[in-house]
């Protein structure tokens, strides 16, 4: 039987979502012998060199960190072997080659932000909300060749509230996931795991989301539009385009926060209703989508009231 102190763990992750499980493992006394994360890269308007959230956290604890650009690079593979790990944990990292995931004695465990086998892929949090799911969760599983298909270790369900955004769900799943990673790692250490194959169900996928995928189709029913906007909030954010009624100037805007108002009306879908002071509503099938927080291109996101303080949206129409 392997005990907690006998596990030599390499942890792989990049964004904020991966920080909470790493922190929880350290606080539980697990031995993290190395951290693998993405290389530093320029970001923002000033192209300042930025470290990943996991790199910043790992530096606080003086953990040995590797930042390979190529996971098959022979030098990286040798560095990995030299860490002499017997278990690896992956949270929000990139796809691993077999030479990496198959290296440690106890295998490589992944945390995925869905109830597998549903929502395999890069954007499970977004797609669960976009599709109007009432619940989702987190899963730990052991990696094998096909992405997100390995044997399940443990799962925990989370309820999706009707107005919850992807950002809010992300933060909940991050904390639940941290607990589940500790739980599953403890089971590995104690030799009490019972891996189970994923069921062959009718599956919903969670592919990567690109900017073109985020354009709002205002002809959809109100519930679908509402789910679409909150499922992409705050990032990458649903967007639409308006055009000046005179002069033809076009502007793209992102929508961060909305309310849906169920109501009967005879207005044309896509009609903008505004008092140019405090309120913007879009007429859709089944009611109105009220815009509460908007980001015009080139500007910061702001509350509707603030935006209308210097912008007359009544002079524009949706295109």
C-alpha positions as CSV (number, residue, x, y, z in Angstrom):
1,X,0.0,0.0,0.0
2,X,1.2,3.5,-0.9
3,X,0.9,6.0,1.8
4,X,0.5,9.8,1.4
5,X,4.2,10.6,1.9
6,X,5.2,7.9,-0.6
7,X,3.4,9.6,-3.5
8,X,5.8,11.8,-5.5
9,X,3.4,14.0,-7.5
10,X,4.0,16.1,-10.6
11,X,1.2,18.6,-11.0
12,X,0.3,20.0,-14.5
13,X,-2.0,23.1,-15.0
14,X,-2.1,26.6,-16.3
15,X,-5.1,28.9,-15.4
16,X,-6.8,30.0,-12.2
17,X,-9.0,26.9,-12.2
18,X,-5.8,24.8,-11.7
19,X,-4.5,26.8,-8.7
20,X,-7.2,25.7,-6.1
21,X,-6.5,21.9,-6.4
22,X,-2.7,22.5,-6.2
23,X,-3.2,24.6,-3.1
24,X,-5.5,22.0,-1.5
25,X,-2.9,19.2,-2.2
26,X,-0.1,21.2,-0.6
27,X,-2.3,22.0,2.5
28,X,-3.1,18.3,2.8
29,X,0.6,17.5,3.0
30,X,1.1,15.8,-0.3
31,X,4.6,15.8,-1.8
32,X,4.6,17.9,-5.0
33,X,8.0,17.2,-6.6
34,X,7.4,19.3,-9.7
35,X,4.9,21.6,-11.5
36,X,4.5,21.7,-15.3
37,X,2.8,24.8,-16.7
38,X,2.8,26.9,-19.9
39,X,5.7,29.1,-20.9
40,X,5.5,32.8,-20.0
41,X,4.1,34.9,-22.8
42,X,3.2,38.5,-23.7
43,X,-0.3,39.6,-23.0
44,X,-2.4,42.7,-23.0
45,X,-2.0,46.0,-24.9
46,X,1.5,46.5,-23.6
47,X,2.5,42.9,-24.4
48,X,4.0,42.6,-20.9
49,X,5.4,39.1,-20.3
50,X,2.9,37.3,-18.1
51,X,3.3,34.1,-16.1
52,X,0.5,31.5,-15.8
53,X,-1.6,31.6,-12.6
54,X,-0.1,28.2,-11.7
55,X,3.5,29.4,-12.2
56,X,2.8,32.4,-10.0
57,X,1.4,30.2,-7.3
58,X,4.2,27.6,-7.6
59,X,6.8,30.3,-7.1
60,X,5.2,31.3,-3.8
61,X,5.9,27.8,-2.5
62,X,9.3,27.5,-4.3
63,X,8.1,24.5,-6.2
64,X,10.3,23.2,-9.0
65,X,8.6,24.3,-12.2
66,X,9.1,23.3,-15.8
67,X,7.6,25.3,-18.7
68,X,8.1,23.3,-21.9
69,X,6.9,24.5,-25.3
70,X,7.1,21.0,-26.7
71,X,5.9,18.1,-24.5
72,X,7.7,15.6,-26.7
73,X,11.1,17.4,-26.5
74,X,13.8,14.9,-25.4
75,X,15.3,17.3,-22.9
76,X,11.9,17.9,-21.2
77,X,11.3,14.1,-21.1
78,X,14.6,13.6,-19.3
79,X,13.9,16.5,-16.9
80,X,10.5,14.8,-16.2
81,X,12.1,11.4,-15.6
82,X,14.7,13.0,-13.2
83,X,11.9,14.2,-10.9
84,X,11.2,10.5,-10.2
85,X,7.5,11.0,-9.8
86,X,5.1,8.0,-9.3
87,X,1.8,9.9,-9.9
88,X,0.8,12.9,-12.1
89,X,-2.2,15.2,-11.8
90,X,-3.5,17.3,-14.7
91,X,-6.0,20.2,-14.3
92,X,-6.7,22.5,-17.2
93,X,-3.5,21.8,-19.1
94,X,-2.9,20.8,-22.7
95,X,-3.1,17.4,-24.3
96,X,-0.3,15.1,-23.1
97,X,1.6,12.6,-25.3
98,X,1.6,9.0,-24.2
99,X,5.3,9.2,-23.2
100,X,4.3,11.7,-20.6
101,X,1.0,10.4,-19.2
102,X,2.1,6.8,-19.2
103,X,5.3,7.5,-17.3
104,X,4.4,7.3,-13.6
105,X,3.8,4.0,-11.7
106,X,0.3,5.0,-10.5
107,X,-0.7,6.7,-13.8
108,X,-1.9,10.2,-14.5
109,X,-5.2,11.6,-13.1
110,X,-7.2,14.4,-14.7
111,X,-9.8,16.7,-13.2
112,X,-12.6,17.6,-15.8
113,X,-15.3,20.2,-15.2
114,X,-18.3,18.0,-16.2
115,X,-20.0,14.8,-15.2
116,X,-18.2,12.6,-17.7
117,X,-18.8,11.1,-20.2
118,X,-21.0,14.2,-20.9
119,X,-19.2,17.3,-22.1
120,X,-15.9,16.0,-23.1
121,X,-13.8,18.7,-24.6
122,X,-12.2,22.1,-24.0
123,X,-15.2,24.2,-22.8
124,X,-17.5,22.0,-20.6
125,X,-18.6,24.8,-18.2
126,X,-19.7,27.1,-21.1
127,X,-21.6,24.4,-23.0
128,X,-23.5,23.1,-19.9
129,X,-25.0,26.5,-19.4
130,X,-25.5,27.2,-23.2
131,X,-27.5,24.0,-23.4
132,X,-29.6,24.9,-20.4
133,X,-28.5,22.1,-18.1
134,X,-29.8,22.1,-14.6
135,X,-26.8,20.3,-13.1
136,X,-23.2,19.5,-13.9
137,X,-20.2,18.7,-11.8
138,X,-16.6,17.5,-11.7
139,X,-15.0,14.2,-12.5
140,X,-11.6,12.7,-11.8
141,X,-10.3,10.0,-14.1
142,X,-7.2,8.2,-15.3
143,X,-5.8,9.3,-18.6
144,X,-5.6,7.0,-21.6
145,X,-5.3,7.5,-25.4
146,X,-8.6,9.1,-26.3
147,X,-9.2,12.5,-24.7
148,X,-11.4,12.6,-21.6
149,X,-12.3,8.9,-22.0
150,X,-10.3,7.2,-19.2
151,X,-11.7,5.2,-16.3
152,X,-13.6,7.3,-13.7
153,X,-12.4,7.6,-10.1
154,X,-14.9,10.0,-8.5
155,X,-17.6,12.5,-9.4
156,X,-19.5,15.3,-7.6
157,X,-22.6,17.0,-8.8
158,X,-23.3,20.7,-8.7
159,X,-26.7,22.5,-9.4
160,X,-26.8,25.2,-12.0
161,X,-29.0,28.0,-10.9
162,X,-31.3,29.5,-13.7
163,X,-29.4,32.8,-13.8
164,X,-25.9,31.5,-13.1
165,X,-23.1,32.6,-15.5
166,X,-20.2,30.5,-16.7
167,X,-17.9,32.6,-14.5
168,X,-19.9,31.9,-11.4
169,X,-20.1,28.2,-12.2
170,X,-16.4,28.1,-12.9
171,X,-15.6,29.4,-9.4
172,X,-17.9,26.8,-7.7
173,X,-16.5,23.9,-9.8
174,X,-13.0,25.1,-9.0
175,X,-13.6,24.7,-5.2
176,X,-15.5,21.4,-5.6
177,X,-12.9,20.2,-7.9
178,X,-10.1,21.0,-5.5
179,X,-11.8,18.8,-2.9
180,X,-12.3,16.0,-5.3
181,X,-8.7,16.0,-6.4
182,X,-7.6,15.7,-2.8
183,X,-10.1,12.9,-2.2
184,X,-9.1,11.0,-5.3
185,X,-5.4,11.5,-4.6
186,X,-5.9,10.2,-1.0
187,X,-7.6,7.1,-2.4
188,X,-4.6,6.5,-4.7
189,X,-2.2,6.9,-1.8
190,X,-4.3,4.4,0.3
191,X,-4.8,2.0,-2.5
192,X,-8.6,2.2,-2.2
193,X,-9.5,3.4,-5.7
194,X,-12.1,1.6,-7.8
195,X,-11.8,2.9,-11.4
196,X,-14.9,2.4,-13.5
197,X,-15.1,2.6,-17.3
198,X,-17.2,5.5,-18.7
199,X,-20.6,4.5,-19.9
200,X,-21.3,4.6,-23.6
201,X,-24.2,7.1,-23.6
202,X,-25.6,9.6,-26.1
203,X,-23.1,12.3,-25.6
204,X,-23.1,16.1,-25.6
205,X,-19.8,17.5,-26.6
206,X,-17.9,20.6,-25.3
207,X,-15.6,21.8,-28.2
208,X,-13.4,24.8,-28.0
209,X,-15.3,28.1,-28.5
210,X,-14.1,30.6,-31.0
211,X,-15.1,34.3,-31.5
212,X,-17.4,33.5,-34.5
213,X,-19.3,31.0,-32.3
214,X,-20.2,33.8,-29.9
215,X,-22.4,35.9,-32.1
216,X,-26.0,36.1,-30.8
217,X,-28.8,34.9,-33.1
218,X,-31.6,37.2,-31.9
219,X,-34.2,35.0,-33.8
220,X,-33.8,32.2,-31.3
221,X,-36.4,31.8,-28.4
222,X,-35.8,33.9,-25.3
223,X,-34.5,31.0,-23.1
224,X,-31.9,29.9,-25.7
225,X,-30.6,33.5,-26.0
226,X,-30.5,33.9,-22.2
227,X,-28.6,30.6,-21.8
228,X,-26.2,31.5,-24.6
229,X,-25.3,34.9,-23.1
230,X,-24.8,33.6,-19.5
231,X,-22.9,30.6,-20.8
232,X,-20.4,32.9,-22.4
233,X,-20.1,35.4,-19.6
234,X,-17.7,36.9,-18.7
235,X,-15.5,35.1,-21.2
236,X,-15.3,34.8,-24.2
237,X,-18.6,36.9,-24.1
238,X,-21.5,36.8,-26.5
239,X,-21.5,39.7,-29.0
240,X,-23.7,41.4,-31.5
241,X,-23.4,44.3,-33.9
242,X,-25.3,47.6,-34.2
243,X,-25.3,50.1,-37.0
244,X,-26.1,53.8,-36.9
245,X,-29.5,54.6,-38.5
246,X,-27.9,57.6,-40.2
247,X,-24.3,57.3,-41.6
248,X,-24.1,53.6,-41.4
249,X,-21.4,53.4,-38.7
250,X,-21.1,49.9,-37.2
251,X,-20.1,48.9,-33.7
252,X,-19.6,45.5,-32.1
253,X,-20.5,45.1,-28.5
254,X,-20.1,42.3,-26.0
255,X,-22.8,41.5,-23.5
256,X,-21.8,40.5,-20.0
257,X,-25.0,40.5,-17.9
258,X,-28.7,40.3,-18.8
259,X,-32.1,39.6,-17.4
260,X,-34.9,37.8,-19.4
261,X,-38.3,39.3,-19.3
262,X,-41.1,36.9,-20.3
263,X,-43.8,39.0,-22.1
264,X,-46.1,39.1,-25.1
265,X,-45.4,41.7,-27.7
266,X,-45.9,42.4,-31.4
267,X,-42.5,44.0,-32.0
268,X,-40.1,42.8,-34.7
269,X,-37.4,40.5,-33.3
270,X,-34.2,42.5,-32.7
271,X,-36.0,45.8,-32.0
272,X,-34.0,47.9,-29.5
273,X,-36.2,49.5,-26.8
274,X,-34.4,52.2,-24.7
275,X,-35.0,55.4,-22.9
276,X,-31.4,56.4,-23.5
277,X,-31.0,56.9,-19.8
278,X,-31.2,53.7,-17.8
279,X,-32.6,50.9,-19.9
280,X,-31.8,48.8,-23.0
281,X,-34.0,45.9,-24.0
282,X,-34.0,43.7,-27.1
283,X,-37.3,42.3,-28.4
284,X,-37.1,38.5,-28.9
285,X,-39.5,35.6,-29.3
286,X,-41.3,35.3,-25.9
287,X,-40.3,38.6,-24.4
288,X,-37.3,40.8,-24.0
289,X,-33.6,40.5,-23.1
290,X,-32.6,43.3,-20.8
291,X,-29.0,44.4,-21.2
292,X,-27.4,45.2,-17.8
293,X,-23.7,45.2,-18.5
294,X,-22.2,45.9,-22.0
295,X,-18.8,46.4,-23.5
296,X,-18.6,48.5,-26.6
297,X,-15.6,47.7,-28.8
298,X,-12.5,49.6,-27.6
299,X,-14.1,50.4,-24.3
300,X,-14.3,48.8,-20.8
301,X,-17.4,46.8,-19.8
302,X,-19.9,49.0,-18.0
303,X,-23.4,49.1,-16.5
304,X,-26.1,50.1,-18.9
305,X,-26.9,53.3,-17.0
306,X,-23.2,54.4,-17.2
307,X,-22.9,53.5,-20.9
308,X,-26.0,55.6,-21.7
309,X,-24.6,58.6,-19.9
310,X,-22.5,59.3,-23.0
311,X,-24.0,57.1,-25.7
312,X,-27.4,57.3,-27.5
313,X,-28.2,53.7,-28.5
314,X,-31.6,54.9,-29.9
315,X,-29.6,56.2,-32.9
316,X,-28.6,52.6,-33.7
317,X,-30.2,49.4,-34.8
318,X,-29.2,45.7,-34.6
319,X,-27.6,44.3,-37.7
